[in-house]
Amino acid sequence: MANRAGESVGAYGERVAVRYLLDQGMQILDRNWRCRHGEIDVVARDGETLVFCEVKTRRTPRCGTPLESVVRAKVRRLRRLAAQWMVTTGQHAEKVRFDVIGVFPQKVGPARLQHVREAF
């Protein structure tokens, strides 16, 4: 797995996910946005759509897929955080989407990604 010295697995996954989103033509608006209620990993714009991305990095499938880790309580929290982000930043869009990106680091070569658009 190729990551920067001292970089956590989560930070590595987010860096890979951001690079992927940029390659897909999206504009990154925010990363690791925090408020007292939690954190949004990545906020991007895909054309006219505002995209809130949850990034999950898994070294092995033992703990389930990244999508399986986004349980009902997490979905509710992310929806509240997205609304708070829009109020705080003043940025809004007619269309809002919630994506999950799974990053699977490989021992050799680039990480594998699973991008689930409109995950919830």
Secondary structure as UniProt FT lines:
FT   TURN            5..6
FT   HELIX           9..23
FT   TURN            24..25
FT   STRAND          27..35
FT   TURN            36..37
FT   STRAND          38..46
FT   TURN            47..48
FT   STRAND          49..57
FT   HELIX           61..63
FT   HELIX           67..69
FT   HELIX           72..89
FT   STRAND          95..104
FT   STRAND          112..116
FT   TURN            117..118
//
